[in-house]
């Protein structure tokens, strides 16, 4: 008996009956309470696909019962291809049904990122599953190519197609007609007019691009300008040399390169957004005169934003933020071909305060990397100004698929690189999952972090590496140290076939490495030694701290 029962008055019969009645009422309320409502069905926006893109012969796709076009993206030079489907979804659930066109029964499937734990159901040739939020997925059915399903967040910043400060390229005085040949002059005039209006009014003038395929030469973006690409709008590169300026020469490929779209030097307050496509036209564009393309080069600019645009088929590095500050790239899709070679996704170069978020990068070479050079290197020989260090670069919420490095710092570290972070990243497949490759230069790479990284597959080989972690330095253009590399909370589902490596150089060691909570294949507990992590190729390195 407790103190309360000793000193509390005995309840009356009436009060006890009232208490019993309250319990009965509560029980009835529970019994008749409505069941929890089913999750709301998300609104979806399905992107139109222009006829220049072939439709898949392998897959059909529906989302919440609506057909989604699936594009085929054939391989090149004997390499595999993949298929692509794209749409946006708002709040709620989206139920996807992937069907094999040949109608043979599905025997096995996978849905990546595996960490999402998406489980489907199979009925004959159809796989059905539900997603609760936007995501960039890769689906594999037995015997079929990989299907990339890019689900963007809903588009909440779409401008009106006309009005004050809106410069619609289809309207007078530009009157651009898609499919009518090169429309560069009218396009550039719209960009210039919008920038002038924006500067005069203290905000961005907007160039509005409706659906259609627009063949254009080089386009240049000035301050106080926004370029909006509506769903179904495609800006296409051709490679016909007479219509493009040669900006640099790529020595390793003996190929001239042009910047398809670039910013004017010393510009600021520029945006590119929407759900349209910037298309490098891949191998076809190399046929006229072997003129390669960088699809987007924001250079010497401040306050640059890109949101939602798809980049495809670049024949060189696709996106090159260069010697710039305060930049954001979000909801970014980079679909390059395998077999093209040196077609990196986004290489952040000599820039500061840069964020790349919610992005999928697919291509033969590194989808996500940072680099620093000097003016003797081929891509900077024609660029004025002095080399710059790189600092404050963050990549987050990524999906990477490549024959090279999934996540990478380097190869160029001629100027210092510091405070580079990769977080919440999935390496779907690669040769190297996580890497710092200080191949060129004597600068220091420091304060490098890889947080919450999931390495799913390592199917390829690069420089004889097929492993989850490579930290190494070379001795071209001098040698430089690597200091302060942290890998934390990494799930390694496939460790590859070669040892992980930490290889510095005499006089330029790799120091300050921390490996925190690294889970190797099949283990639910963190590894406690380098040997457990299969990191056994070691030289010129400082103490390694292992925690977890």
N, C-alpha and C positions, 0 to 999 in steps of 0.2 A: 504494500500500500504506500502511495506517495504522499508528499506533504499537501498537495492540492486536495486530495480526497479526504484528508484528515480535517482540513480547516474550511472547506467549501460547504455551504448549506446544501441539504439534499434537495434536488429539483422536484418541483410539484408535478402532479399527474398531468396537469394541463400542458405544462411546458414540455414534458416527455412526449405527449401525443403530438404536439406541434412539431417537435424535432423529427419524430417518425414520419409525419406527413411530408416534411421537407425532403427527406431522403427518398420517399416514394415518388414525389414530383420530379426530383432530379433524375431518378432512374428512368422514368417515362420520357423525360426530355432527351436523355441519351439515346433511348430506343428509337425515338421518332426523328432524331436529328438527321438532316439530309447528309448524304455521302459527299465526300470532298469532290469538288468539281474537277472534271478532267482538264488537263492542261490546254490552254488556248492554242489554236492552230495559227501558226505564224503567217503573216502576210509575206508573199514572195514576189520578187520582181525578176523575171527571166530575161536574160540579155539576148537580143536578136543577134544572129550570126550571119555575116555577109556571105554572099555566094562565092567569093574568092576562096573560102575555106571549105574543104571537103568534109562531109559528114561521115561519122564513124560507120564502119561495116561490122563492128563488133558489139556495140552497146546501144540500148535504148535506156532513157532515164526519165522518170517522172518524180516530181516533188509535190506532195499533197494532191496527187492525181493529175497534175499539169505536166505536159511534155516539156522537157528541157533539151535543146539541141546539144548533141555531142559531136565535137570535132575530132577528126583523126589528125594525128601529127606524126607523119611517117618518119622513120629513122633515116640516117644519112651515113654514107660510107660504111655500110654494113652494121651500124649501131642500131640499137632498138629504138622504137618510137613509143609514143603514149597518146592517149586520148584525153580530151579536155571538155569539161562542162562547167558553166558558170551561171550563178544567179545570186541574188541577195535575199536575205530574210530579216524580218523584224522580230519582235518579242514573240515567244511561243515555241511550239514544236513544229518540226518539219519531218515528214515521213518520206523517205526516198526509196524508190524501187528501181534497181538496176537489173536489166534483162539482157541476156545473151541473144543477139539477133539470130544466131543459128539454132536457137531453141533447144540446144542440148542441155541436159541436166547439169546443175552446178555440183561439183564434187567437193570443192574446198574454196575458201575465200579468206581474205584478210582485209582489215580496215585500219589504216594508220591515220593519225598517231595512235599507237597501241595504248599509250597512257590514258587515252580517253575512255577505254573500256567499252567501245561501241560493239554491241552484239546484234547480229542480224538473224533473220529467219529465212530459210531457203524453201522455195516451192518450185520444183522443176528448174526452169532456166532463170528464175528471178530471185534476187537477194533483196530483202526489205529490211530497212533499219530506220531508226528515228534519231535525229539530233535535236538538241535543246538550245543551241546557240550557233552563231556563225562559226565556221571553221574551214581550214584548208585540209582536205582529206585526199588520201590515195587509196583506191580500192583495187584489189587484185582478185580476179576470178581465174580458176584453173584454165590454163591454155589460152588465155586472152591477154592483150596488152594491159598495162596499168592504166587505170582511169583516174585522172586527177579531177576532183570535184572542188572547185573554188567557190565557197559560200561566203560572200561578203556581208558585212552588216548593212542594214538598210541605209539608203542614201537620204540623208536629212539636210543636205546643204545644196540641193539642186537650185540653180537660179532660174528666173523666168527667161524665156527665149527671146524676149524683146523688152524694150523700155529704156529708161534713162540709164546710161552707163553700160548698156548691153550692146555689143557689136556682133550681130549674127552674120556669119560668113555667107549665108544663103540669101540674105537680104541686100538691097541696094545700099551703098554703091558697089558692094563687093560682088554680089550675084554669082557666087561660086557654084558651079555645077559639078557634083561628084561624077567621076567617070569620064570627064571631058578632057583628059590630059593633065599636064602640070598646071596647078593653080597657085603656084608659089607667090606670085606678085600680089594677087588679091589677098591671099592669106596674110602675107607680111604687112600689107597696108592696114588690115584690120587689127593686127597686133600693135602696130605703131600708133594707130588712132586710139585704141583702148588705153595704152600706156600713157599717152598724152592727156587723155581725159582724166585718168586716175591721178596723175601728178597734179593736174590743175584743181582737182576736187578733194585732194587729201585722202584718197582711198583707191582701191583697185578698179580699173576698168576691166570689163569681162568680155572676152571673145567667146561666143557661143558657137559650138560646132554640132549641128544636128547629125543624125545617122547618115552614113554614106561612106564610100571609099574615096579618099582625097589623096591624089598623087602630088607630093610636094618635094621641093628641093630643101636646102638648108633654111631653117627658121630661127630667128633670133628674138629673144625675149628681153624687154626693157623693164625698168622699174615700174612699180605700181600697176602691175598687170596680172590678170588671172586668165588662164586658158581652160575652158570647160569643154570636155569631150562627153557628149551624151552617149548613152548606151547605143551600140551599133555604129558609132563614129570610128573610123579608122584613118590614121595618118600613115601613109605608106611610102617607104623608101624604095628606090629602084636600082641604084648603083650605076646609073648612066652618067658617066663622068662629066659630061658637058653641063649637067644641072647641079653639080655639087662642088664645093671648095675642098681642096685637100688641106687638112689641118695638121696632120703629122704622118710619119712613116713608121710602120711597125717592123722593126728590124728582124725579129724572130720569124715573121711570116713573109718578109719581103713584100709588104703590101701597104699601099697608101690607105689612110683612114680619114673619114670625114665625121664631124660632129653633126648629126642630123638636126637635133634641136639643142641650142645652147643659150646661155645668158650672156648679155653684153657685160663687159668688164665694169666693175664698180657699181653694179646694179643692186637694188634692194626691193623687198616686198613683192615677191613674185610667187604665184601659185599655179599649179597644174592639177586639175581634179576632174572627177566624173568617173564614168564606168566604161569609157572608150578604150581604144587600142592604139598603141604606137608600134608599128610593124616594120622590122628590118628586112623582111622578105628573104632572109636566110641565104641559102646557097644560090637561089635564082638571082639575087642581087649581085653576086660575085661574077656572074658570067659575062656581063658586058665588058668590064675592064679591070676586074679584081680590085675594086674599090670597097674596102671594108667600112663598117659604120659603128660609131658609138651612138646609141639611140638618144641619150640625154646627157649633156655635160653642163651642169650648173657650175660655172667657174667665176671666181672673183665676185661672188654675190653674198648678200647678207639677208637673212629672213626669207628663206625659200621653203615652200611647202608643196609636197606632192601627196595626193590622197585618192586611192581607188583605181588608178589607171593600170591597165595590163600592158606589159612589154613582151614582145615575142620576136623570135628569130633574129637576134643580133648576130652579126658575123665577127664582132669583136666585143670588148667589154661593154655591156649594155648601158649601165648607168655609172657615171663618174663624177660625183661631187668633188670639186677640185679647188683647193685654196680658198675655201669659203667658210662662213660661220652661221650658226643659228639656223639649222636645217632640220626639217622633219619629213620623213617618208613613211606613210602608213597605208594599210590595206593594199599592199603592193604585191603584184603578181608578175613574175619574170619567167616566161616559158621559152627557153632556148632549146635548140636541138642538141642531142648527143652526136658526137662525131665531127662537129664543126671545129673544135679546138679553140682555146683562148677566148671563149665567149663568156667570161665571168658575168655574174649577175649585177651586184652593186659593189663597187670598189670605192670606199671613202678614202680620199687622198689629200693629205696635207690640210685638213680641215679641223674645225673645233666646234663643240656643242652640236653634235649631230645625233639624231635618234631615228632608227629604223624599226618600226613596230608593226606587228601583225602582217607578216610577209611570207610568201612562198617563193623560193628560188630554185629553178631547175635548169641544168645546163651541163655541158661537158666539163667546164672549169668552175672554179670556186664561186658559189652563189653569194657568199657574204664575207667580205674581207676588208682590211685596212692596209694602206701602203703610203710610203713617203719616198720621194726621189730627189734628184737635183736637175739642174738645167742641161746636163750633158746626156741625160737619158732620153731615148728617142721621142717619147710622147711629150716632152717639155721643151724640145729644142726650139720650137717656134713660139713658145709662150713667154711673154715678157714677165718681169717681176722676179722676186727672189723665192727660193724654196722656203717652205714653212714646216714646222713640226706639226704633229697631230695630237689632239687631246680631247677628252670628254666625248667619246663616241660610244653609243649604246645600241646594241641590236637586241630586240626582245620579241618573244612570241613568234618564233620562226619555224618553217618547215624547209629543209634543205635536202636536195637530191642531186648528186654529182658523181663524176668519175674521179674527182680530185678531193679537196678538203671540204668537209661540211661547214666548218667554222674556222676562220683563219686570220691571223695577224701576219703580214708579210706577203710577198717575198721582200719587197723593197722596204728597208729600214735605214735609209740614208740619212734622213732627219729623225729626230727622236719621236717615238710614239709612246704616249702614256695615257692611263685611265681609259682603257678599252674594255667594255663589258659585253658579254653575250649571255642572255638569260632566257629561261623558259624556251629552249630550242630543241627541236627534234631533227635528228639526222636520219632521214628515211633510208638512204643508202649513200655510200661514199667509198673512197680508198682510205682516207684518214678522217676520223670523226672530229677531233679537236686538234688544232695545230697552231704553233708559232714557228714560222719559217723565216728566220733572219738570214736570208741568203745574200742580200746585197746591202753594203753600206757599213758604216761604223757608228751609226746612231744607237741609242739605247731603247729597247722595248721594255716598258715597266708598267706595273700596276695593271696587269691583264687578268681579267676574271671570266670564268666560265661557270655560270650558275644554273642549276636545274636543267641539265642537258640529258637527253635521252637518245642514245645511239642504238638504232634498231638493226641496221645491217651494214656490213662492210664487204661488198662483193667485188671490189675493183682493186687495182694496184697503181700507185703513183710513186715514181722514184724508188721502186722496190719496197714501198711501204704499203702495208695493208693491215692497219692497226688503229686502235681507238685514240691514241695520244702520241703526238710527235712534237717535241720541242727541240729545235736544232738550229745551228748557225753555220753560215758559209763564210767564204773569205774573198768574195768578189766586191770591188770598191771598198776594201778594208774589212775589218771585223769589228763587231760590236756586241755588247753584253745583252743578256735578257735577265731581268730581275723582277721578282714579285709576281709570279704566276700562280693563281689560285683556281683550282677545280673543285667545286663544291656541289654536293648532292647530284652526282652523275649516275644514271642507270645505264650500264653497258650491257645490252642484250646480245651483242655479238662483238667479240674482241678481235676479230680478224685472224690472220694466219702468220703475221710476223710480230716480233716483239715491239712493244712500245719503246720509245726512245727519248732520252734527254742527253743531247750531245752539244756541248759548248765547244769553244775553240780556246787554245792556249792564249791567255791574256784577255779572253772575253768569255768567261764562264756563264752558265745558266744557274742563277742563285735564287733563293727565296721562294722555292716551289712548295705550295701547300696542296695536299690532296685530302679533301675532307668528304667523308661519306661517299665513297666510290663503291658502287654495287656491281660486281662482276656477274657474268651470265650464270643464271640459276641460283644465285645467292640472295638471301633475304637479309644478310648482315654485311656491313661495310668491310672491305678488304683492309688488312692491317699491315701489309708490307708491299714493297715494290714487286716482289716476285708473285704475290697473289694477284696483283694488277697486270701481270705479264709485262712489266716495264723493266727490261733487263739489258737493253742496249744503252750503256751509260758511259759518259766521259766528260771531263771538264765541267763538273757541276758541283754546286754547293749542297749543303744538307737539305734533305727533303723532309718536310713535316707531314706526317700522316695522322689524321684525326678521324673521329667518328665512332 
